[in-house]
């Protein structure tokens, strides 16, 4: 059974201040980075999320934030296939619950209607974290200051950490 590109993460309360209870629409998002971790194994994707329907936090409005970013972490990943991909491109997700198990899904990520460049099977138990807002730079760059929703993230980071920062990319 194929689902729309909407997702309700297990910890959806992280998104609630910006998106309310609605599922997250993944039909057109900017994929910034991909992190593979053999512990689990997991795939963590850093994405620019769709515009939130609820008002932005006051601090974000004052900082002229125009983009929301977060990480999706897919757990118990197997059958991973990764092809050519350009970081920062707009992508769409296709999610399909596997008929033999309601706890597993197949994920396919594609760009511009081309065949999927990323495919894997994982748990339907998906996590989201490290939600931040920022003002996109030239060519949608995200290298400037980020304002994190989590107080801990806000204390630790003012920008998105380097990809080698394992605690940021492996722990939500």
Residue pairs with C-beta under 8 A, 6 or more apart in sequence:
1 96
1 97
1 99
2 94
2 95
2 96
3 95
3 96
3 97
3 105
4 27
4 95
5 25
5 26
5 27
5 92
5 93
5 94
5 95
6 23
6 24
6 25
6 26
6 95
7 23
7 24
7 26
7 72
7 93
7 95
7 126
8 23
8 24
9 15
9 24
9 72
9 126
9 127
9 128
10 125
10 126
10 127
11 127
11 128
11 129
11 172
12 21
12 128
14 70
14 128
14 129
14 131
14 149
14 150
15 24
15 70
15 128
15 131
17 54
17 57
17 149
18 52
18 54
18 56
18 68
18 131
18 149
19 52
19 53
19 54
20 53
20 54
22 53
24 49
24 50
24 128
25 50
26 47
26 92
26 93
26 95
27 92
27 93
28 50
28 90
28 91
28 92
29 47
29 48
29 49
29 50
29 90
29 91
29 92
29 93
30 47
30 48
30 88
30 89
30 90
30 91
30 140
31 45
31 46
31 47
31 85
31 87
31 88
31 89
31 90
31 91
31 109
32 46
32 47
32 48
32 69
32 87
32 88
32 142
32 160
33 45
33 46
33 87
33 163
33 169
34 43
34 44
34 45
34 46
34 82
34 85
34 118
35 43
35 44
35 45
35 46
35 163
35 169
35 170
36 42
36 43
36 80
37 43
37 44
37 169
37 170
39 170
40 75
40 76
40 77
41 76
41 77
41 78
41 80
42 73
42 74
42 75
42 76
42 77
42 170
43 73
43 74
43 77
43 80
43 120
43 122
44 71
44 72
44 73
44 74
44 169
44 170
44 172
45 71
45 72
45 73
45 74
45 109
46 69
46 70
46 71
46 130
46 160
46 169
47 69
47 70
47 71
47 72
48 67
48 68
48 69
48 136
48 140
48 142
49 68
49 69
49 70
50 68
51 68
52 68
55 61
56 65
56 133
57 133
57 147
57 149
59 147
60 133
60 147
63 133
63 135
63 145
63 147
64 135
65 133
65 134
65 135
65 147
66 134
66 135
66 136
67 133
67 134
67 135
67 136
67 140
67 142
68 131
68 132
68 133
69 130
69 131
69 132
69 133
69 134
69 142
69 146
69 160
70 128
70 129
70 130
70 131
70 132
71 128
71 129
71 130
71 169
71 172
72 126
72 127
72 128
73 126
73 127
73 128
73 129
73 172
74 107
74 120
74 122
74 123
74 126
75 122
75 123
75 125
75 126
75 127
76 104
76 122
76 123
76 125
77 120
77 121
77 122
78 120
78 121
78 122
79 119
79 120
79 121
80 119
80 120
81 118
81 119
81 120
82 117
82 118
83 116
83 117
83 118
84 117
85 111
85 117
85 118
86 111
88 139
88 140
89 111
89 112
90 111
90 112
91 109
91 110
91 111
92 109
92 110
92 111
93 107
93 108
93 109
94 107
94 108
94 109
94 110
94 116
95 105
95 106
95 107
96 105
96 106
96 108
97 104
97 105
97 124
98 104
98 105
98 106
98 121
102 124
103 123
103 124
103 125
104 121
104 122
104 123
104 124
105 121
105 122
105 123
105 124
106 119
106 120
106 121
107 118
107 119
107 120
107 121
107 122
108 116
108 118
108 119
109 116
109 117
109 118
109 119
110 116
110 117
111 117
127 172
128 172
129 150
129 172
130 148
130 150
130 153
130 168
130 172
131 148
131 149
131 150
132 146
132 147
132 148
132 149
132 153
132 160
133 146
133 147
133 149
134 142
134 144
134 145
134 146
134 147
135 144
135 145
136 142
137 143
137 144
142 160
143 159
143 160
144 159
145 158
145 159
146 157
146 158
146 159
146 160
147 154
148 154
148 157
157 168
160 168
161 168
161 169
163 169
